[in-house]
Amino acid sequence: MRAFLIGLAIALPAAPAVAVAQPPAAAPASQELREAAEAVVNVLRGTGDLGTTFAPGFLAQVPEAQINQISASLAQQHGAVQALDSVQPRSATAGTIRIRTERAILVMDLGIEPQAPHRIVQLLVTGVEPIGGDSFAAIMQELRELPGQVNFAVARLDESGPTLVASHNPDQALAIGSTFKLIILGEISRQVGAGRLGWDQVVPIERHSLPSGLLQDWPLGSPVTVHTLAGLMISRSDNTATDALLRLAGRDNVERMMATMGMRSAARNRPFLTTMEAFQLKAEDAPVIAQWRGADEAARRRMLRERYEEGGAAIDVTRLGAGTPLAIDTVEWFASAADLARVMDWLRRNGDETTHGILAISPGMPRPAAAPYSYLGFKGGSEAGVINLTWLVRNNEGAWHVVTASWNNPAAPIDEGRFIPLVGRALPLVR
């Protein structure tokens, strides 16, 4: 139940983030910066010496095994590295590099030490530009090879609603993790439009959930606006904010919103769980989970009232943090790719400017990679065995699309390093 960026970040958090003077556009890269860029090419080819290429602090944060894993994932998704395409400096020690592979240009932010031996202190993949015939068909073929269950859809949006451009199992409902928070955003937006709520309305934090997020660490009673709660729910996948908004909007109203948005898998999400209820259920022993699995809607609502109302059962957090998929076919939120296309289209057509702004706080990729799009709204979600990525995209010609994909594997954790770049390849194809 968390959010993330598309792109593989391998960066030293302590690296300076201050603005630097921009050199003239024609200024050449320093020899040290170009040599570091060439060293990145060698690392991606598997021939570089990581100990001399990266600063010790970088390797302390991102071990060699992780760098090798990322390099292998990039090669798997985009083909073998061919050459350094260009280096665009921002200073003598930082710039943007472009590396050509068989099927794409990898765009990266690079930073090096100011003193010799000028090792790399920052490296971030900020974009992938397909070349040489990448296609939806190629993406879907690789999705089919993933273990478990996968759905995928690219839909063009117009006044008649979503029209599928490319899809794989678009009507198969899968667990979507925190992407369910889009439905709560829709109901909050609807109530604001109806005058029942205001974006500036103050709501005290009454209960905490578990991370992800920020508000689980804030004191109970802290006053927060509806806008702040919604912004944190979408951009930071804040679970405490999510549960506060679900209580504010009303569970029944959120459940009706699923039908209003056109979700055909809505019945699987009734009763609509808070994040804390989901955590409590997942941490239960097998007999309790089996009871939930076999219960009808009325019995499930009774379980929530009797067992989890007002905090309820204690949570064995060690079970939640074990990294093993837990009841992802039962205790989750579910939607098909076609459902999520309709959800995003409803938000596009019915959400106000504030709603659209909240969706775009975190575009699901580093800001430089999002620049080519006129608008990029995003929500994703994951837990062990579950991942979803869903974008609302407006290209520079004004055309709207949704790109969405889910992967569920009850047998093993998800390989995010494989899935995220793979689905992200669809975005430039609608740009």
N, C-alpha and C positions, 0 to 999 in steps of 0.2 A: 504494500500500500504506500507506494512512494513514487516520486517523479524523477526524471533523468533527462539528460541531453542526448540527442543523437550525435554521433561522432565519438571517437575514442580519445579521451583526454589522457595524456601522459605529461603531467606538469608538476613542477615543484611549487607547492602553495606559497612558500616564502619568497618566491621570485618577485621583484618589484613590479607593481601594477600601476605606477605613476605614469602620467602622460609624458611623452618625450617630444622634443621638437621634430617636426616633420622635415625631412630633407627634400630638396627639389626632386621632382618626378624623375628627372634624367640622371640623378646621382647614382653612381655604381655602388654595388654592395662592397663592403669591406672584404679584404681577402679572408679574414678570420670568419666572417659570417658565411661566405661562400664555401669555405672549407668545411664548416660545420654542416651546411646543407648537403654537401657531398657525402659527409659521414652518415647523415640520416639515410641517404640512398643505400649505402652499404649495410646499415643496420637492417633496413627493410629487406634487403637481399639475403640476409643471414650471414654476411661476411664481415661485418664490422666488429670492432673491439669495443664492447660496451663500457669496459672499465676506463678507457681513455677518452671515449666519446662523451660520456655523461658525467656531470659533477657528482661528488659523493652524496651530497644532500638529495639530489634527484634520485639516485639509486636507492637511498634509504627509504624514500617514499614509494618508488616504483621499482621493485626488484627486477633483476635481469630476466627471471622466468616470466614475469608479466609482460615485459617489453617483447620478448620472443613470442609470447602468445598473441599479442596485439599484431605484431608483424605478420604472423601466420594467418591471422584472421583477415587482415587487409589483402593479403595475397590470394586467399581463398575467394574473397568477394570480388576483387577487382583485377585479378591476374597478376602475373609477374611484373616486378618493377623494371622499367626500361631505362629511365634517365631522369636527371634533374632538368626540369623544363625552364624554370626561372627563379630568380631571387629578387624580391622587391623590398628594399630596406626601409625601415622606419627610423633607424639610427645605426650606428656602427655595430651595435650588439643585438639588434632585434629586427625582425622583418617577417614577411610572408613568403613562404616557398611553395612552389608547385612541382610535384613529382609525377611523372607520367608512368602509368602502368599499361597493361595490355588493353584494359577496358575503361580506364578513367584517368582523370587528373585529380590527385590528392592535394588539397590545399591545406597548408599547415602554418601555424604561428610558431616562430622559432626565436628563442632567446639564448644568449651565450654569456659567459663570464666576461667582465670588462678587462680582466688581467689574464696574462698567459697562465695556463695553456688554452684558455678560451673554450672550456668545455660547456656542454649544453645544460642549461638550468630550466628551460621551459620548452615544451613541445606539445602542441595541441592541434589535432585534426579538426579544422573548422568547416570543411566542405569536401564534397566529392562530386566531380563533374563528369558524367558518363561520356565516353567517346566510343567510336567504333562499333555502333550497333547495339548498345544496351537497349533493352525493351521490357515491357511488362511480361511478355512471355518468358524471357530469360529469368526474371525475378521469380515468377510463379513456379518455374521448374525447380529452382533452388529451394523455394519454400516447401514444395512437395517432398523434398528429401529429408526434411527435419523429422526427428522422432516425435511421436505424439500426434496432436491434432493442430491444424493451422487453418485460419481463414484469412482472406485478403480481399480488399475491394478498392478500386479507384472509381469514383462516381463524379460525373459532371453535374453541377447544380444549376437549375434555371427555375423559372416560375412554375413549371409543372412538377418540380421535385427532382430527386436524384435519378440520374440515368447511369447505369453501370457501364464503364469504359473497359475495365478489365477486372476479373474476379476469380477467386478460387474458394469454393465452399462458402459463398457469401451469405447463405441463409443458415449456416451452422452456428448455433449459439455456443459460445465458449466463455470461460471465466475471463474477466477483463480487469481485475484489480481496481485501482483507484480511478479508472476512467468512468466509473459509475457516478463520480462527482459532477459530471456534466449534467446529469438529470436534476440534481439538487440546484445547480446553478440556473437551469431553465425554470424551475418552480419559483426560486427567489426572484428571478427577472420578471416572471409573470406577475407575481404579487406586487412588485414595485410598480409595474405598469398599471396595475389595477388600483394603486393608491393604498394598499394594505400594509406595505412596508416602504421604508425609504433607505436609500443607500447610505445616508448619513445617520440612520437610526443607531443608537448605542445599545449593545447587548452585553451583559456581564458574562464572563466565563463561569459556568456553573459546575461543569464536570470536566475532568481531563480524560483524554484517551492516551494511547501509546504512540510513539513516533511511527511514521515520519511527521515532521513539522517543527514548529517553534512553540506553540501555545501550551503544550503539555508542561512546559517549565515555568509558565506564568502563574502568578497567584490566582486562586479562585476569587471571583469578584472583579477581576480586572475588566474595565469597560473597553469594549472594542466595537467599532462600527460594522454594520452589515457589509459595507464595501471592503473593509480590511479582512473580515472573515472570508468573504468570497475570493478575494485576491490570494490569500494564503492557501485556501482550499485548492485552487486551480494551479497556482504557480509553484507552491511548495508542497502540495499534496498534504496539507496540514490536517491530521485526523481529528484533533480537538476542534478546530474550526468547522470541519465537516459535520461533526455530530451536533455542534451548536446550531448550525444552519438547518439541519434536518429537524431538530426539535422546534426551531422557530417556524419553519415552513409547515410542519405537520406531516407525519408519516403518511397519512391517508392522501394528502394533497400531492406528495411526491410520487406515490404509487399511481395516482390518476395522471400525473404528468407523463409517465411512461407511455400510456395509451395516447395521450395528446400528441406526443412526439412520433407516434407510429411504431413503437417497439413491439414486435411480434413475439418476443421472448419475455414479455413483461411478467407473465405468471410465475416464472422461475425466480423472480425477485420479490415475491410477496410471501411473507412480510419483508419489507425493505429494511435491511439491517443497518444499524449504526456501525461504525468501525469498532467500537468497544464491544458490542455484541458479537461481532465476527471474531475478534480476538478471544473473547471468552469461550465461544463455541469451539474454536480450533484448538484451544488448550485443554479441552475436556478429554476424559478417558473415552476409549472406543465405544462402550455401551451408550454413552450420552450422544455421541455423534451419530451412532446407528439409530437412536431414537429420533433424532432430528431428521435423518435421511428418510425414515419411513413415515414421518408424520405428514398429515395434510396441512393446508394453510391454517385452519382453525387451531389445530393442535400446536403448530409452531408458534402462533401468536400467544397461546396459553403458556408455552414454555418460556417465551421471552418475559411475559408478565411475572410468572412465578419464580423464575430462576435468576433473571438478570436485571430486573427493574431496580433502579436506584443503585447501580453498581454491582449488586449480586455476587456471584461466585468469584472467588479469588482466581488469579491467572498464574499459571506456571509458565513464566516467561522463558525459562530454559527450553521448554518444548517449542515455543514459537521461534526461538533463535537457533534451532538446530540445523536449519538449511534444508530440511526435508519437506517436500510437498505435503500439505496437510489438508485433506478433505476438499481439494480444489473443485471437485465435481458436485459438492454439496453446500459448503459454507463459503459462499463467494457472491459476486454479482455477475450476471450473465447477459451477453448481448451478441448478436451476429454482426458481421461486418456491414450488412445492409441496414441493420438497426442503427448502428453508429453513424452511418451516412445520413439517415433520416434525423437523428438527434442533432448532428452538427448543422444540417440544413434548417431545422427548426430554430436553432439559436441564431443562425445567419439571418433568417427572415423575421424573426419575432423579438430577438434580443435588442436592447437599446445600445446606445454608444458605449455606455459603461460596461455592459455585458461583453461587448466585442473587445473592449480594452482589457478586461480581465483575462479573457481567453488568450490574448496576445502578450501578456506579461512575460511568460516563458515560452518562446516559440518552439521548444523542443530541439534546438540546435544552437550553437554559438552565434552570437549576433552577426558577425561578419558573413556567415553562411546564409543567414536569413535575409540579407540585404537585397538579393535579386527579386524577392517576392513583394508584391504590393501589400499583401496582408498574410499573416501566418498565425493562426490560432492553434493551440495544441493542448492535449491532455493525454497522459499515458499512465500506466499503472503496472505494478508487478508485485509478486511475492514468489516464494519458491515454487517452481513449476508453472508459473503464469507470467505472461507479459502481454501488454497491449500498447500500441502506438496509434494515435488518431490525430490527424491534422485537418484543419480547415484552411484552404489555400485560395488566395486570389492572385492570379498572375498579372503581369504588367499590361496585358490586353484586356483585363477586366473580367476574365472568365473565372468562375468559382469551381473548386473541386474539393472532394474529401478523399484523403488517403488514409486507410486504416488497415490494421492487421493484428491478429492475436495468435499466440502460440501457447498451448497447454501441454504439459507433459507430467502426468502424475507419478512417473517413475524416477525423475531426476530434476535437479535445478535447471533453469533455462540458461543457455549460452547467450547472454545479452550481447557479447562482443561479436557474435555471428549474426544475430537477428537484427539488431539496430541498424548497422550499415546496409544490410540487405534490403530492408523495407525503405530506408532512406533513399535508395537509388530511384525510387518511384517519383520522388518530389521533383527532380529536374525534368522528368519526362512530362510533367504538366506545366512546367514553368514557361 
